[in-house]
Amino acid sequence: MQEELIKNILKDCFWEYNFNEEEIISLAKSQDRQEQIFLFSKILENAKELLKSMKIFDKSVLEILIVSYAIPTFRHEYISRRINILEYYFLGKPLTINELKWVA
């Protein structure tokens, strides 16, 4: 499972780099927050399986990355929606995307 997850991250998010599986794991487990933010941003912007890919991070680290992420002006709506999905799934915050809400 972990191997498939990392291969998908490499394919979806790092096509323009020469990273290998060990380097992706190293970024996720790094003590350097900037390295984690780099990986988080690449996954957030590009992963086809967003929720599954974010599981490469420890839950406590992922919470910090989600809460502290500054949404850029470029692709603001797209990134805002993906952040909201992460907040809903991992942090239990309200879902603000009307198309994804259950209708009674």
N, C-alpha and C positions, 0 to 999 in steps of 0.2 A: 504493500500500500504506500509506504513512505517513498519507495523508489519511483513508483508511478507518479506520485504527487510531484516530486522534484523534476522528473522528466517533463511533465506538463508545464511546470513553471518555467523551465528552461526554454521550451518550445514557444510558449505563449508570450513570455515577458522578456526574454534575454536573447532573442534571435540576432541582435546586432552586437552581442558581446561574445567572448570566448570563455564563459564561466563553465565549470563542471559541477557535478552533483555535490562534491565535498565543499566547494566554495559557497554554494547556495546554503547548505546546512550551516557553514561557518558564519555567514551573514546573519542568519536567523538566530543563532545562539551567541552572537557577538556581545561583548560588554560595551562596545562603542554604539551609542544610540544612533549616530548618523548612519552607520552601516545598516542598522535595522530599519531606519526610516527609508533608506534607499531601496531596500528589498520590498518593504511594505508598499511604497509608492509604485514600484514597477508592477507588483501584483494587483494593486488597486486599479491601476489604469488599464491593464492589459489581460488579466487572467480571464479565460473563458469560464472556468469553474471557480468563481470568486470565493465562496464560503469554504469550499474544500481546500483551496490553495492557502488560505489564511491560517489553516490549522498547522502550518509549518512552525508557527510561533507558539511559545508557551502562552497559556491563557492570560497570565498576569502582564506579560509584555504586550500582548495584543490589545488588551484593554487600554494601556498607556498610549500605544500608537494610535488607536482609534480616537481617543479623547483629545489628544494633543495635535492631531493632524490639522494643518491649516489648508483649507480648500483653496486652490489657485483660481485666478480669474479665468484663465484659459480652460475651456471644457468644464466650466463651473457646474452647470446643471447635471452633466453626466457623472462627475465625481461626487457631487452632493447626493445624488440618488444612490450611488454605490456605498458611500459612507453610511447613509441611512439604513441600508440593508445590513451592513455590518453592525451598526448600533442595535438594530432590532434583534438580530440573530444572536450576537455575542453578549450584549449588554442589557437586553430586555427593555430598551427604550421604545417609545411609540413609533410605529411605521407611518411616515408622512406621504408615501407614494400612493395616491388614490387607486391607481390601476392594480396595485398589489394587495389592497385591503379586501378582507372578506365582506361580502355584502349580505345582509340578513333579509 
